[in-house]
Amino acid sequence: MEENMTEEHTEIHADNVIPVKTGIQKNDNIVDSRLRGNDNNEPTVESVVEAVLFASDESLTAERLANIVETSVKQVRQSIQDLNGKYQTNNNAFRIEQIAGGYQMLTLSPYNHWLKKLLRVRSDSKLSPAALETLAIVAYKQPVIRADVEAIRGVAVGELIRSLMDKGMVKIVGRAEVLGRPMLYGTTKKFLEVFSLNSLKDLPKIEELKRPPS
């Protein structure tokens, strides 16, 4: 009687978690059954991808998602495409977007008005106009040395660059092959995430940033 109770408890525990392959045939069968989604209430590759992206606060590459879900990169990408199709059909307020070389679940821009009422901007993410200008120069000129940034701005930027590094927006990417070998600065993955860019190629063209004639 005691042995039966132990076995029953083990089965209940297995049903309440997403099992991880352990090399034991019984557990492997549980994983395969769940990801095939034979029953309506059991997870599929698609639903697990959705759950992981929903819970993540950063973008995840297709390779990392495949590793977590224990499937192929091709299946991950197909699942994301299918999920976005369902979201669009159901008129959901979010999509899975490519951000910083990975995937992230984001709300659509038409809902920003209401989200701004809910979300507080963290003080450590606030950037002053001077910091934004310095960050823009680094983003467009990278890799760039501090002296070149100062030549464009016309003022010292040492403190601003240090502040941007503290916020995780700027990093040292190397040293210039000039006298004194000054440090070269560039933007980070967090910079891409904050500004919703998949890569630096998605930065607006300089011509698009010109102020319209008054």
C-alpha atoms as an extended CHARMM CRD file, in Angstrom:
* protein
*
       214  EXT
         1         1  MET       CA              0.0000000000        0.0000000000        0.0000000000  PROA      1               0.0000000000
         2         2  GLU       CA              2.7790000000        2.3630000000        0.8670000000  PROA      2               0.0000000000
         3         3  GLU       CA              4.5760000000        1.6420000000       -2.4280000000  PROA      3               0.0000000000
         4         4  ASN       CA              1.4290000000        2.4160000000       -4.4400000000  PROA      4               0.0000000000
         5         5  MET       CA              1.0010000000        5.7480000000       -2.7000000000  PROA      5               0.0000000000
         6         6  THR       CA              4.5770000000        6.6950000000       -3.5750000000  PROA      6               0.0000000000
         7         7  GLU       CA              4.0870000000        5.8150000000       -7.2320000000  PROA      7               0.0000000000
         8         8  GLU       CA              0.8350000000        7.8150000000       -7.4040000000  PROA      8               0.0000000000
         9         9  HSD       CA              2.5330000000       10.8750000000       -5.8940000000  PROA      9               0.0000000000
        10        10  THR       CA              5.3080000000       10.6460000000       -8.5150000000  PROA      10              0.0000000000
        11        11  GLU       CA              2.7950000000       10.5600000000      -11.3590000000  PROA      11              0.0000000000
        12        12  ILE       CA              0.9360000000       13.6080000000      -10.0000000000  PROA      12              0.0000000000
        13        13  HSD       CA              4.1870000000       15.5350000000       -9.7060000000  PROA      13              0.0000000000
        14        14  ALA       CA              5.1140000000       14.7310000000      -13.3160000000  PROA      14              0.0000000000
        15        15  ASP       CA              1.7590000000       16.0160000000      -14.5650000000  PROA      15              0.0000000000
        16        16  ASN       CA              2.2050000000       19.3910000000      -12.8760000000  PROA      16              0.0000000000
        17        17  VAL       CA              5.4960000000       20.3750000000      -14.4650000000  PROA      17              0.0000000000
        18        18  ILE       CA              7.0200000000       20.4900000000      -17.9200000000  PROA      18              0.0000000000
        19        19  PRO       CA              9.3790000000       17.5360000000      -17.6840000000  PROA      19              0.0000000000
        20        20  VAL       CA             13.0340000000       17.7380000000      -18.6230000000  PROA      20              0.0000000000
        21        21  LYS       CA             14.6980000000       14.8560000000      -20.4430000000  PROA      21              0.0000000000
        22        22  THR       CA             16.6830000000       12.8420000000      -17.9310000000  PROA      22              0.0000000000
        23        23  GLY       CA             17.7410000000        9.8750000000      -20.0450000000  PROA      23              0.0000000000
        24        24  ILE       CA             15.0320000000        7.6620000000      -18.4580000000  PROA      24              0.0000000000
        25        25  GLN       CA             12.7470000000        6.1780000000      -21.1060000000  PROA      25              0.0000000000
        26        26  LYS       CA              9.5650000000        6.8510000000      -19.1030000000  PROA      26              0.0000000000
        27        27  ASN       CA             10.3230000000       10.5770000000      -18.7350000000  PROA      27              0.0000000000
        28        28  ASP       CA             11.3070000000       10.8770000000      -22.3950000000  PROA      28              0.0000000000
        29        29  ASN       CA              7.9330000000        9.4670000000      -23.3910000000  PROA      29              0.0000000000
        30        30  ILE       CA              6.1820000000       12.0620000000      -21.2200000000  PROA      30              0.0000000000
        31        31  VAL       CA              8.0720000000       14.8960000000      -22.9350000000  PROA      31              0.0000000000
        32        32  ASP       CA              7.3380000000       13.5510000000      -26.4120000000  PROA      32              0.0000000000
        33        33  SER       CA              3.6430000000       13.1080000000      -25.6300000000  PROA      33              0.0000000000
        34        34  ARG       CA              3.3100000000       16.6390000000      -24.2710000000  PROA      34              0.0000000000
        35        35  LEU       CA              5.0500000000       18.3100000000      -27.1900000000  PROA      35              0.0000000000
        36        36  ARG       CA              3.0190000000       16.3620000000      -29.7010000000  PROA      36              0.0000000000
        37        37  GLY       CA             -0.0680000000       17.8360000000      -28.0480000000  PROA      37              0.0000000000
        38        38  ASN       CA             -2.2950000000       14.7440000000      -28.3650000000  PROA      38              0.0000000000
        39        39  ASP       CA             -4.8100000000       16.2150000000      -25.9120000000  PROA      39              0.0000000000
        40        40  ASN       CA             -6.2480000000       19.7140000000      -26.0000000000  PROA      40              0.0000000000
        41        41  ASN       CA             -4.9730000000       20.5340000000      -22.5200000000  PROA      41              0.0000000000
        42        42  GLU       CA             -1.3880000000       19.3800000000      -23.0670000000  PROA      42              0.0000000000
        43        43  PRO       CA              1.4270000000       21.7190000000      -24.1440000000  PROA      43              0.0000000000
        44        44  THR       CA              2.6420000000       21.7590000000      -27.7350000000  PROA      44              0.0000000000
        45        45  VAL       CA              5.8820000000       23.1690000000      -29.1090000000  PROA      45              0.0000000000
        46        46  GLU       CA              3.9080000000       26.2460000000      -30.1590000000  PROA      46              0.0000000000
        47        47  SER       CA              2.3360000000       26.8050000000      -26.7430000000  PROA      47              0.0000000000
        48        48  VAL       CA              5.6480000000       26.2820000000      -24.9250000000  PROA      48              0.0000000000
        49        49  VAL       CA              7.3710000000       28.8230000000      -27.2030000000  PROA      49              0.0000000000
        50        50  GLU       CA              4.5350000000       31.2310000000      -26.4350000000  PROA      50              0.0000000000
        51        51  ALA       CA              4.8260000000       30.6340000000      -22.6750000000  PROA      51              0.0000000000
        52        52  VAL       CA              8.6020000000       31.1900000000      -22.6480000000  PROA      52              0.0000000000
        53        53  LEU       CA              8.3510000000       34.4230000000      -24.6450000000  PROA      53              0.0000000000
        54        54  PHE       CA              5.4860000000       35.6380000000      -22.4840000000  PROA      54              0.0000000000
        55        55  ALA       CA              7.5550000000       35.1170000000      -19.3270000000  PROA      55              0.0000000000
        56        56  SER       CA             10.8000000000       36.5820000000      -20.6660000000  PROA      56              0.0000000000
        57        57  ASP       CA             11.6780000000       40.2400000000      -20.1390000000  PROA      57              0.0000000000
        58        58  GLU       CA             14.3580000000       40.1780000000      -22.8400000000  PROA      58              0.0000000000
        59        59  SER       CA             14.6160000000       39.0410000000      -26.4350000000  PROA      59              0.0000000000
        60        60  LEU       CA             15.5650000000       35.3870000000      -26.9880000000  PROA      60              0.0000000000
        61        61  THR       CA             17.3200000000       34.0210000000      -30.0620000000  PROA      61              0.0000000000
        62        62  ALA       CA             15.7590000000       31.2030000000      -32.0340000000  PROA      62              0.0000000000
        63        63  GLU       CA             18.6660000000       28.9800000000      -30.9840000000  PROA      63              0.0000000000
        64        64  ARG       CA             18.0920000000       29.6700000000      -27.2820000000  PROA      64              0.0000000000
        65        65  LEU       CA             14.3570000000       29.0790000000      -27.6390000000  PROA      65              0.0000000000
        66        66  ALA       CA             15.0430000000       25.7950000000      -29.4070000000  PROA      66              0.0000000000
        67        67  ASN       CA             17.3370000000       24.7580000000      -26.5700000000  PROA      67              0.0000000000
        68        68  ILE       CA             14.7420000000       25.6190000000      -23.9120000000  PROA      68              0.0000000000
        69        69  VAL       CA             11.8230000000       23.9940000000      -25.7110000000  PROA      69              0.0000000000
        70        70  GLU       CA             13.9630000000       21.0410000000      -26.8680000000  PROA      70              0.0000000000
        71        71  THR       CA             13.0690000000       21.3210000000      -30.5270000000  PROA      71              0.0000000000
        72        72  SER       CA             14.6200000000       22.6040000000      -33.7540000000  PROA      72              0.0000000000
        73        73  VAL       CA             15.2530000000       26.2250000000      -34.7550000000  PROA      73              0.0000000000
        74        74  LYS       CA             13.0670000000       25.6470000000      -37.8130000000  PROA      74              0.0000000000
        75        75  GLN       CA             10.1700000000       24.5240000000      -35.6020000000  PROA      75              0.0000000000
        76        76  VAL       CA             10.6270000000       27.5480000000      -33.3270000000  PROA      76              0.0000000000
        77        77  ARG       CA             10.4210000000       29.9440000000      -36.2700000000  PROA      77              0.0000000000
        78        78  GLN       CA              7.3970000000       28.1370000000      -37.7010000000  PROA      78              0.0000000000
        79        79  SER       CA              5.6950000000       28.2870000000      -34.2910000000  PROA      79              0.0000000000
        80        80  ILE       CA              6.3310000000       32.0350000000      -34.0330000000  PROA      80              0.0000000000
        81        81  GLN       CA              4.9220000000       32.5720000000      -37.5190000000  PROA      81              0.0000000000
        82        82  ASP       CA              1.8170000000       30.5300000000      -36.6560000000  PROA      82              0.0000000000
        83        83  LEU       CA              1.3450000000       32.3470000000      -33.3420000000  PROA      83              0.0000000000
        84        84  ASN       CA              1.5390000000       35.7560000000      -35.0090000000  PROA      84              0.0000000000
        85        85  GLY       CA             -1.0180000000       34.5830000000      -37.5400000000  PROA      85              0.0000000000
        86        86  LYS       CA             -3.3950000000       33.6460000000      -34.7200000000  PROA      86              0.0000000000
        87        87  TYR       CA             -2.7620000000       36.9380000000      -32.9040000000  PROA      87              0.0000000000
        88        88  GLN       CA             -3.6050000000       38.8910000000      -36.0380000000  PROA      88              0.0000000000
        89        89  THR       CA             -6.7220000000       36.8280000000      -36.7430000000  PROA      89              0.0000000000
        90        90  ASN       CA             -7.9250000000       37.2810000000      -33.1620000000  PROA      90              0.0000000000
        91        91  ASN       CA             -7.0470000000       40.9910000000      -33.2040000000  PROA      91              0.0000000000
        92        92  ASN       CA             -4.7710000000       40.5600000000      -30.1820000000  PROA      92              0.0000000000
        93        93  ALA       CA             -2.9410000000       43.5850000000      -28.8070000000  PROA      93              0.0000000000
        94        94  PHE       CA              0.4960000000       41.9940000000      -29.1100000000  PROA      94              0.0000000000
        95        95  ARG       CA              2.8540000000       40.2850000000      -31.5360000000  PROA      95              0.0000000000
        96        96  ILE       CA              6.1580000000       38.4040000000      -31.3750000000  PROA      96              0.0000000000
        97        97  GLU       CA              8.6980000000       40.7810000000      -32.9080000000  PROA      97              0.0000000000
        98        98  GLN       CA             12.3560000000       40.4440000000      -33.8810000000  PROA      98              0.0000000000
        99        99  ILE       CA             14.3060000000       42.6040000000      -31.4570000000  PROA      99              0.0000000000
       100       100  ALA       CA             18.0950000000       42.7660000000      -30.9280000000  PROA      100             0.0000000000
       101       101  GLY       CA             18.6750000000       39.6300000000      -32.9800000000  PROA      101             0.0000000000
       102       102  GLY       CA             16.0680000000       37.6070000000      -31.0780000000  PROA      102             0.0000000000
       103       103  TYR       CA             12.3380000000       37.3750000000      -30.4650000000  PROA      103             0.0000000000
       104       104  GLN       CA             10.2440000000       39.1970000000      -27.8860000000  PROA      104             0.0000000000
       105       105  MET       CA              6.5250000000       39.5090000000      -27.2090000000  PROA      105             0.0000000000
       106       106  LEU       CA              5.5090000000       43.1770000000      -27.4730000000  PROA      106             0.0000000000
       107       107  THR       CA              2.2720000000       45.1440000000      -27.3770000000  PROA      107             0.0000000000
       108       108  LEU       CA              1.3090000000       47.0170000000      -30.5270000000  PROA      108             0.0000000000
       109       109  SER       CA              1.9740000000       50.7460000000      -30.7360000000  PROA      109             0.0000000000
       110       110  PRO       CA             -1.7480000000       51.8080000000      -30.8970000000  PROA      110             0.0000000000
       111       111  TYR       CA             -1.9980000000       50.7470000000      -27.2330000000  PROA      111             0.0000000000
       112       112  ASN       CA              0.8600000000       52.9550000000      -26.0360000000  PROA      112             0.0000000000
       113       113  HSD       CA             -1.5450000000       55.6820000000      -24.8820000000  PROA      113             0.0000000000
       114       114  TRP       CA             -3.1020000000       53.3960000000      -22.2650000000  PROA      114             0.0000000000
       115       115  LEU       CA              0.0940000000       51.5870000000      -21.3350000000  PROA      115             0.0000000000
       116       116  LYS       CA              1.7910000000       54.8750000000      -20.4940000000  PROA      116             0.0000000000
       117       117  LYS       CA             -0.8630000000       55.4370000000      -17.8550000000  PROA      117             0.0000000000
       118       118  LEU       CA             -0.0140000000       52.0990000000      -16.2920000000  PROA      118             0.0000000000
       119       119  LEU       CA              3.7490000000       51.9610000000      -16.5430000000  PROA      119             0.0000000000
       120       120  ARG       CA              6.1350000000       54.2090000000      -14.7260000000  PROA      120             0.0000000000
       121       121  VAL       CA              9.3770000000       55.0260000000      -16.4530000000  PROA      121             0.0000000000
       122       122  ARG       CA             12.1900000000       53.8590000000      -14.2090000000  PROA      122             0.0000000000
       123       123  SER       CA             14.4350000000       56.6970000000      -13.1230000000  PROA      123             0.0000000000
       124       124  ASP       CA             17.5740000000       54.8380000000      -14.1140000000  PROA      124             0.0000000000
       125       125  SER       CA             16.3030000000       54.5870000000      -17.6940000000  PROA      125             0.0000000000
       126       126  LYS       CA             15.5730000000       58.2800000000      -18.0730000000  PROA      126             0.0000000000
       127       127  LEU       CA             17.9760000000       60.0910000000      -20.3720000000  PROA      127             0.0000000000
       128       128  SER       CA             18.5700000000       63.8210000000      -20.4200000000  PROA      128             0.0000000000
       129       129  PRO       CA             18.6430000000       65.6430000000      -23.7690000000  PROA      129             0.0000000000
       130       130  ALA       CA             22.4530000000       65.8130000000      -23.5000000000  PROA      130             0.0000000000
       131       131  ALA       CA             22.6580000000       62.0720000000      -22.8220000000  PROA      131             0.0000000000
       132       132  LEU       CA             20.3330000000       61.3110000000      -25.7390000000  PROA      132             0.0000000000
       133       133  GLU       CA             22.4370000000       63.4560000000      -28.0530000000  PROA      133             0.0000000000
       134       134  THR       CA             25.6240000000       61.7290000000      -26.9170000000  PROA      134             0.0000000000
       135       135  LEU       CA             24.0040000000       58.3110000000      -27.3060000000  PROA      135             0.0000000000
       136       136  ALA       CA             22.8310000000       59.1890000000      -30.8160000000  PROA      136             0.0000000000
       137       137  ILE       CA             26.3650000000       60.1740000000      -31.8410000000  PROA      137             0.0000000000
       138       138  VAL       CA             27.7740000000       56.9210000000      -30.4820000000  PROA      138             0.0000000000
       139       139  ALA       CA             25.0350000000       54.9220000000      -32.2210000000  PROA      139             0.0000000000
       140       140  TYR       CA             25.6070000000       56.4850000000      -35.6280000000  PROA      140             0.0000000000
       141       141  LYS       CA             29.3970000000       56.8800000000      -35.4840000000  PROA      141             0.0000000000
       142       142  GLN       CA             30.3920000000       53.6730000000      -33.6840000000  PROA      142             0.0000000000
       143       143  PRO       CA             32.9810000000       52.5320000000      -33.0740000000  PROA      143             0.0000000000
       144       144  VAL       CA             33.9130000000       56.0330000000      -31.9590000000  PROA      144             0.0000000000
       145       145  ILE       CA             36.4280000000       57.5830000000      -29.5580000000  PROA      145             0.0000000000
       146       146  ARG       CA             35.4000000000       60.1030000000      -26.9290000000  PROA      146             0.0000000000
       147       147  ALA       CA             37.3390000000       62.9260000000      -28.6200000000  PROA      147             0.0000000000
       148       148  ASP       CA             35.2590000000       62.5410000000      -31.7890000000  PROA      148             0.0000000000
       149       149  VAL       CA             32.0200000000       62.6760000000      -29.7990000000  PROA      149             0.0000000000
       150       150  GLU       CA             33.2560000000       65.8120000000      -28.0270000000  PROA      150             0.0000000000
       151       151  ALA       CA             34.2350000000       67.3860000000      -31.3550000000  PROA      151             0.0000000000
       152       152  ILE       CA             30.6740000000       66.9430000000      -32.6110000000  PROA      152             0.0000000000
       153       153  ARG       CA             28.9690000000       68.0990000000      -29.4140000000  PROA      153             0.0000000000
       154       154  GLY       CA             31.4540000000       70.8310000000      -28.6120000000  PROA      154             0.0000000000
       155       155  VAL       CA             31.5870000000       69.9350000000      -24.9160000000  PROA      155             0.0000000000
       156       156  ALA       CA             33.1860000000       67.3020000000      -22.6880000000  PROA      156             0.0000000000
       157       157  VAL       CA             31.2520000000       64.0350000000      -22.6290000000  PROA      157             0.0000000000
       158       158  GLY       CA             33.2760000000       61.8720000000      -20.2510000000  PROA      158             0.0000000000
       159       159  GLU       CA             30.6420000000       61.8890000000      -17.5050000000  PROA      159             0.0000000000
       160       160  LEU       CA             27.8170000000       61.3360000000      -19.9690000000  PROA      160             0.0000000000
       161       161  ILE       CA             29.5260000000       58.3090000000      -21.5110000000  PROA      161             0.0000000000
       162       162  ARG       CA             30.1720000000       56.8600000000      -18.0550000000  PROA      162             0.0000000000
       163       163  SER       CA             26.5070000000       57.4010000000      -17.1860000000  PROA      163             0.0000000000
       164       164  LEU       CA             25.3940000000       55.6870000000      -20.3950000000  PROA      164             0.0000000000
       165       165  MET       CA             27.7000000000       52.7790000000      -19.6020000000  PROA      165             0.0000000000
       166       166  ASP       CA             26.1950000000       52.5260000000      -16.1020000000  PROA      166             0.0000000000
       167       167  LYS       CA             22.7290000000       52.3320000000      -17.6820000000  PROA      167             0.0000000000
       168       168  GLY       CA             23.9440000000       49.5570000000      -19.9780000000  PROA      168             0.0000000000
       169       169  MET       CA             23.4190000000       51.5390000000      -23.1850000000  PROA      169             0.0000000000
       170       170  VAL       CA             27.0690000000       52.0300000000      -24.1900000000  PROA      170             0.0000000000
       171       171  LYS       CA             30.0910000000       49.7590000000      -23.8790000000  PROA      171             0.0000000000
       172       172  ILE       CA             33.7990000000       49.7190000000      -24.7220000000  PROA      172             0.0000000000
       173       173  VAL       CA             34.3140000000       47.8240000000      -27.9780000000  PROA      173             0.0000000000
       174       174  GLY       CA             38.0670000000       48.1660000000      -28.4270000000  PROA      174             0.0000000000
       175       175  ARG       CA             40.9090000000       50.6410000000      -28.8190000000  PROA      175             0.0000000000
       176       176  ALA       CA             41.6530000000       52.9350000000      -31.7440000000  PROA      176             0.0000000000
       177       177  GLU       CA             44.8860000000       52.4190000000      -33.6690000000  PROA      177             0.0000000000
       178       178  VAL       CA             46.0200000000       56.0210000000      -33.1290000000  PROA      178             0.0000000000
       179       179  LEU       CA             48.4090000000       57.7660000000      -30.7510000000  PROA      179             0.0000000000
       180       180  GLY       CA             47.5660000000       56.8500000000      -27.1740000000  PROA      180             0.0000000000
       181       181  ARG       CA             45.1740000000       54.1060000000      -28.3320000000  PROA      181             0.0000000000
       182       182  PRO       CA             42.0020000000       55.6920000000      -26.8790000000  PROA      182             0.0000000000
       183       183  MET       CA             39.0160000000       53.5000000000      -26.1330000000  PROA      183             0.0000000000
       184       184  LEU       CA             36.3440000000       52.9580000000      -28.7590000000  PROA      184             0.0000000000
       185       185  TYR       CA             32.7000000000       53.0730000000      -27.7370000000  PROA      185             0.0000000000
       186       186  GLY       CA             29.6260000000       51.4020000000      -29.2050000000  PROA      186             0.0000000000
       187       187  THR       CA             26.0390000000       50.6190000000      -28.2570000000  PROA      187             0.0000000000
       188       188  THR       CA             24.7890000000       47.4890000000      -26.4870000000  PROA      188             0.0000000000
       189       189  LYS       CA             22.0430000000       44.9160000000      -26.9020000000  PROA      189             0.0000000000
       190       190  LYS       CA             20.0480000000       46.8260000000      -24.2830000000  PROA      190             0.0000000000
       191       191  PHE       CA             20.1910000000       49.8970000000      -26.5350000000  PROA      191             0.0000000000
       192       192  LEU       CA             18.5190000000       47.8690000000      -29.2980000000  PROA      192             0.0000000000
       193       193  GLU       CA             15.8860000000       46.5680000000      -26.8860000000  PROA      193             0.0000000000
       194       194  VAL       CA             15.0680000000       49.9890000000      -25.3970000000  PROA      194             0.0000000000
       195       195  PHE       CA             14.5900000000       51.5360000000      -28.8420000000  PROA      195             0.0000000000
       196       196  SER       CA             12.8780000000       48.4200000000      -30.3130000000  PROA      196             0.0000000000
       197       197  LEU       CA             15.5030000000       47.8280000000      -32.9910000000  PROA      197             0.0000000000
       198       198  ASN       CA             16.4080000000       44.4090000000      -34.3720000000  PROA      198             0.0000000000
       199       199  SER       CA             19.8550000000       45.6310000000      -35.4550000000  PROA      199             0.0000000000
       200       200  LEU       CA             21.7540000000       48.8620000000      -36.0400000000  PROA      200             0.0000000000
       201       201  LYS       CA             20.6250000000       48.7000000000      -39.6690000000  PROA      201             0.0000000000
       202       202  ASP       CA             17.1620000000       49.6280000000      -38.3980000000  PROA      202             0.0000000000
       203       203  LEU       CA             18.3270000000       53.0270000000      -37.1170000000  PROA      203             0.0000000000
       204       204  PRO       CA             16.4850000000       55.8750000000      -38.8770000000  PROA      204             0.0000000000
       205       205  LYS       CA             18.4110000000       57.4330000000      -41.7420000000  PROA      205             0.0000000000
       206       206  ILE       CA             20.0270000000       60.7690000000      -40.9310000000  PROA      206             0.0000000000
       207       207  GLU       CA             17.8210000000       62.4440000000      -43.5380000000  PROA      207             0.0000000000
       208       208  GLU       CA             14.7190000000       61.2130000000      -41.6950000000  PROA      208             0.0000000000
       209       209  LEU       CA             15.8550000000       62.9330000000      -38.4960000000  PROA      209             0.0000000000
       210       210  LYS       CA             16.0800000000       66.4160000000      -39.9780000000  PROA      210             0.0000000000
       211       211  ARG       CA             13.6010000000       68.8280000000      -38.5040000000  PROA      211             0.0000000000
       212       212  PRO       CA             10.7800000000       69.7610000000      -40.8680000000  PROA      212             0.0000000000
       213       213  PRO       CA             10.7640000000       73.4050000000      -41.9720000000  PROA      213             0.0000000000
       214       214  SER       CA              8.7470000000       75.5910000000      -39.5980000000  PROA      214             0.0000000000
